[in-house]
């Protein structure tokens, strides 16, 4: 099955894609700090939500999944954490329930990020694979996933999960070429 073949991380530890959980607060904050230490952009965008009041952040994520309190132009979106051995948050995915013209251009249905210190273990392919399953549960059959053309790791993850490159375009506001991949009948 795409995304899980040749995945050493899946074989060596237990991985679960879970709804955000207060019991994982310290590990989640560690993931966010890991991105900051690596001086990387917080992807997916929900990693930038203020987590100083963790219960409030969890309530916000839940409300977003139900379409409550969204900023103009946003669609309902569900966030999941990839958790290793029940205790260690190693990745985050965000699934947009439908596409707007802006999300069709860039962003797509699924955004995901792996903790920088946990990369190189097949976790990107695994989180996308499991997020595609969650997208199916939401009712999304054809999934758009985008990435920067220079992000060869992400492009490989998308292709390993059945992604077919539809187009690429230079986006001046990002100052980069963005590739658009479709994963049909996810």
N, C-alpha and C positions, 0 to 999 in steps of 0.2 A: 504494500500500500504506500502511496506517495507520502513522504515526510517522516516515515518511521523506519524505513529500511536503512541498514547500516548506521543505526543511531546508537553509538556506544553509551551515551548518557542514559538512554531509556533502558539499556541492558544492565547498567551498573548501579542504578538507583531507582527509587520509586518516584515517578513524576505524576502530578495531578494538576489539571487546570481548574482552578477553584474561583468562586466568587470571593471578593476581598473580605478578609476576616480580621477582627480586632486582635485575635491571638497572635497574628503574624506582624504586629505593629513594628517591633524592633527590626525584624528582618526586612520588612518593606522599606523602612527609613534607611537601612543600610544599603539597599539597592539604589535608592535615590542619591545617597551620598557617594556611592560608587560611580554613578554618572558624573556627579560634580567633580570628584577627584580626577576623573579621566578628561575633564573639561569637554564633555560631550553634551549635545543637545538632548533634552529630555524627550524621548520617544518611547511610547506614544504620548501625546500632549497631556493626558490626565496625570502624568507624573509631576506636572507643574502645579497641581492643585495643592493648596496649603494643607499640610498634614499636622500642624501644631495642635489642633483639636482633632484627634484621630477619629473619634466617633462622628464628628460633624462631616469629616471628609468621606467616611463610609456612607453616611446618609446622603451626601451629595451624589456619590457614585450610583447609589441605588435609585435616587430620583432621576438621574440622567437616563438610566436604563428604562424608566417608565415615561420618559419625555416630559418630566416635570421640572420647571425652573430653568429651561434651556435658554441661552442667549439667542437673539434673532439669528436666523440662518443655520442654526444647529439642528440636528435630527437626534432622535433617541439613540443612545449608544451604550453598550454594555462593556464593562471592564472585567477582565479575568487575570488572575495571577498564576503563573507556572511555579509550582512549589515542589521542591525536591525533598524527599524523605519526610514530608509532613511539617517541616520546620523552616525551610530556607527558600525565600522568594528569589527565584533566579530570572524571572521574566514577567512582563506585563503585556497583555494584548487588549486592544479596544476595537470593538466591532460596531460600526455604524449600521443601523438597521435599514437605511435606504440611502440613496445617493442624491445629492443636490448637484446643480451644474458645477459648483466649485469642487465638490468631492469627485465628480467625474473627471475633472481636469487634473487634480492631484489629491492624494489622501486615500481615495477608494473606500472600500468597506472595512478593511482591517489594517490597523497599525499595530506594530509590536516592537518590543525592545528587550534585549537580553543584557543582564548585568555585565558590564565590561569584564569583570574578573572571572566570569563564568563562560566566556565565549570560547569557541574552538572545540566544543564537545557535542555538536549536533543539536543544541537546544533551540536554535532559531528554526530549524526545520520542524522540530517537535512542537513548538508553540504555534506555528502557523498551521500545522496539521490538525492539532486539537482545536484551534480557533475556527478552522473550516467546519469541523464537526458542530461546534456551537452555533456557527452561522446557519447551518442547515436546520438546527433546532429552532432558530428564530424565524426561519422561513426563507432564507436567502439561498438561492440555488446557484446563480452565477455571481461570482465574487471578483471584484476589481481590487487589485493590490498594486500599489505604486512604490517606486523607489528612485533615488538618484542614480543616474547612469554610472557614476563612479563608485557606487556601493556594490561592488561585484559580489560580496558575500550575501547581501540581501537578494540580489538578482538570482543567485544560485539557489538560495532557499526557496524562492518563489517558483523557479523552474522545477525543482525537485518535488514540489507539491502540485505539479500539473499546470503551472502558469504558462500561458502563451503570450508572447510579446505582441501587443496590438499596435502600439505607437510609442514614439518618444518625441518630446518637444522641449525646447529651451524655455524656461520660465524666468523672465527677467527679475521678478521679485525674489526669487531664490538664487538667482545667478548660477543656475545649473540646468542640465538636461534631466528631465524626469521621464522615466519609463513607466508605461501602463501595461500591466499584465492581467489577463482574464483567466480565471480558473472556472471552467464551465461545469455545471451540475455538481458543484462542490458537495 
